[in-house]
Amino acid sequence: MKLPKQLQERYLSTLKHADTEETIDLWFYRPVGFMVALLGEKLHWTPNAITIFGIFLGIGSGLLIYPSDIFLNLLGMLLLVMADVCDSADGQLARMTKSYSRLGRILDGISSDIWFASIYICIALRFTPEWGLRIWILTVAAAGCHALQAAMSDHYRQFHLFFVNGKNGSELDTSREVSEEYNSISFSKEPARKVFIFFYRYYTMLQEILNPQMTSLRERIRTRDNGNVSREFCEEMRRATLPLMKWTNVLTYNWRAITLFVSILIQRPWVYLACEVTVFNILLVYMLVSHERICKSIKNNNI
């Protein structure tokens, strides 16, 4: 989708960085999301309002995948596409209006988890008469793998953006920072924020536990020169992790949605669940091992 020339510059400012943008996103989701963000700006919508609307679209997608009716299933996929447009638009609107918040980032992060929770549950219910308990075992395994894959892919993208754009151009958080924020929040005054930060704290802890070499490298950067690193070091890190970004992107929405779409076309949605616990997990292990190897090597040689 091509935007008018007068909007191109503003549109480009809503993107994170070319290194981490997917081809499908740049071709469709980002331009359409930008148009929704422009409408939202004009109507004084907040990014969180768009996120919440997208959550309802995603839940509706799952409900329409439940019946064994290809027309309704394809309509459900259309709702899922619309939900992801909202997922793109909320971030673009936040960058356009400079309305960033950690709460908004957390809400944006869990929105797709809610969509797919609806999809997983409805697939399990659809096949329970035929599969019984087995479909629920597969569903729970797939959902757990999905959550882990999403958490780690986001972590790797933000880690890469940290060396490309610096701290202000990345949403790379540490469990230490999140714990400090959690302790500073009063539950009686901000109960929703307190709850969100509580779970987000364990989310960041999980990322750090699974990436000990990366966590060690980040800590050494933090304690050395107040977190400042040379341009040469940043370029070295960018070059090292850039080849992995295309695989990181496979663990995000688009390829997952394509796999789901194909499984629905052949009227075998359970195939999507099987791919989650096999193909996508193999890729996750590859990503984890590769990032750990890079961080260990660079940490030993440069810092």
N, C-alpha and C positions, 0 to 999 in steps of 0.2 A: 504494500500500500504506500503510495507516494503522497507526501504532504505538500501543501502550498509552500513556495519558497520563503514567504515571510514568517512561516511557523517553524521552519527547519532548525534555526538556531536555538529557539526556545525548546523545541523537542529534544535536541541533542543534550541540552542541559539536564534533562530529566533521566538520562541513562546513567547507569553506574560507571561502567567502563567497558570498552570493546573487548577486553580480555575475557570477561565473564558473561558477556551477552550471547545468548543462543541465536542461531540463524532463524529458527521459527519465530522466536520472540521479536527479533528485529524486522522480520517480514510482516508479521501480523499483530501479535499481542501488544508490543510497545506502541506502534502507531495508533491502534484502536484505543488502547488504554490512555494515550495522550489526549485523544478527542474527548473521552469520558472525563478525564481530569480537567480539561478546559471547561467543560460544562459544569463540573462540580465547583470549580473556582467561581464561575459566574453566578451559580445558585447558592454559593456559600456553604457547600457541603464540607464536611471534615473528612480526612482520610479514613478515620475509624468508622464513619458512617458507611463509606463505600465497602470497607472490609466486612462489616456486619451484613450488608446486603448480599455480598458475595457468599457469605456463609450459608444464607438461606437458599441461594441458588444451588450451592453444592449439595445441601441436604436434599433438595428436590431432585437433583440428579440421581442420587442413590435410590430414592423412592421409585423413580421411573425405570430403574434397571431391575427392580424386583420382579415385575411380571415377565412371563415368557412371551413377550410381544415385541418383535423387532422394531416396529414403528415407535412404540413408547420408549424402548431402549435407546434408539437413536435420538429421540427427543431429549432423553436424559443426558446423552453425550453433548448435545447442544447447550444444555444448561451448564454442564461442566466447563465448556469453552467460555461461556459468559461469566462464570465464576472466576475463571483465570484472568479474563479481561479486567474484572474488578480488582483482582490481586495485583495486576500490573498498575492499574490506575491509581490505587491508593498510595503506592510508593511514589509514583510520578507526581501526584498532587502534593504529597508531603515535601518533595524536593522543590516544586514550583513555589509553594507558599512558605517554605522554611519552617514547617510545622512538624518538627521531629520530636519523638518522645520514645523512651524505652518501652512504655506501655503499648504504644502503637506498634512498635517492632514486634513485641511478643504476640500481640493480637494478630498481626499479619502472619506471623510464623505458624500459629496454631490453626489459622483459618483453613488451610488446605488439609490439615490433619482431621478437622471436623468433616470436611467434604468426604474424604476417603473413609472415615469411620462409618458414615452413612452408607457408602457404597459397599464396604466390606460386610456390614451387618445384613444389608439387603441381598447380597449375593449368597451369604450363608443361609438366610431364611428361604431363599428361592430353591436351594438344592438340598435343604434338610430332609424333605420327604424321600429323596433318592439316595442321599449319602449318609444321613443320620449324623452321628457325632463326628464322623471323619471330616465333614466340611467345616465344622466349627474349629477343630484342631488346626486345619490348614489355614482358616481365616485368622485365628489368633496369631499363628506363626507369621503369616504374611503381614499383618498389621504391626506386629512388633518389629519385624525387619524394616518395614516402611518407615516407621518412626525413627529408627536408628540411622537409616540411610539419609533421611531428610536432615537430621541433626548434623551428621558429619559432612554432608555436601555443603550445607550452609556454612559450617565452620571452615572448610577448605576455601570456599569462595571469599569469605571475609578475611581469612589469613592472607590470601593473595592480594586482595585490595588494600590491605594494610601497607604492603610494600610498594604498591602502585600509587596510592593516593594519600598515604599517611593515616594517622589515627582518626582525623576528622572526616576522611573519605571512606572509612570502613566502620562496620558495626561489630567489630571484634571485641567482645567483652570477656573479662576474666571472672571466675567465681569469686575471687577476692573483692573485686569492685561491686559485683552484684550483692554479695553478702553485706558489704558496708551499706549499700542502699537499702537493703531489706531491714537492717537494724535501725535505720534512721526513720523508717515509716511507722506511723502510729495506726494500728488497726482500727481504732475507734474513729479516726478522722478519714482514713483512706482504706477501707476494707478491701475493695476490689483490687487496688494496686498492690496491697500487701500480699494478697493471695497469688496474683500473677507473678510477682517477683519471687515468692516462695518457690514456685515450681520452676521458674526460669533459673534460679540459683542451682538447682539440681541438674537442669539441662546443661548448663555450662560446666558443671562438675563432671558430668558424663563425658563431654567432649574432651576435657583435659585428661581424664583417666585413660581414655582410649588412645591418646596421643601424648605419651610421656616425653618423648624427645622434642616434640613441638612445644609442649608446655614449658619444658626446661629452657628451650631457646627463647621463648617469649619472656620468661622471667629474667634471663640474663640481659636481654635487651632493656627490660624495664629498669633494672638496677644499675645499668651502665649509662652514664651521661644523661640521666633523667629520661631514658627511653629513646634518645636520639641516635640514629644510625646514619652512616654515610650514604650518599647517593649511589656510590659504587656498590655498597652492600645490598641496597634495595634493588638495584638492577640485577645483581647476581641472583637474588632470591626470586625475582620476577621471571628471569630466564629459566630458572630451575623448575618452578611450579607451573609455568604457562602451558607446557605440553599436557599437563594433567587436567587443565580446566575443561577440555572437551569431554573428558570422561566424568568429571564432576557434574557437568550439566546433564549427562545421561541419567544421573540419580535424582534429578529434579522433576518438575511436572511433565514436561512435554513427552519424553519417551515413555514415561509411565502411562500417560493418557493414550498414546498411540497403541501401546500394548493392550490396554483395556478396550480400546475401540475395535481392534482386530479380533479380540476374544469375543466381543459382543456380536460382531458381524458373523462369526461362525457359530454363534449361539452356544459358546462354551466359556462363560465368564470365569469359571474356575481356573482356566489356563492362565489368566492374569495373576491369580493368587500363587500359582505354581512358579511363575516367572519371578515373582517377588522373592521367594525363598531360595531360588537357585541363581538365575542369571544376574539379577541386581545385587545379590549378596556376594557373589564372586567378584563383581566389579568393586564393591565396597571394600573387600579385603585387599584388593590390588591398590586401591586409593590409599588405604591406611598404611600399608607396608611402604608404598612409594614415598609418601610424605614423611614418614618416620625416618626413612633412609636419607632423604634429602636434608632434613633438619639435623640429624646426627652428624652428617658429613660437614655441613656448613658450620655448625656450632663448634666442632673440633678444629676446623681450619681457619676460622675467621674471628671468633669472639673469645 
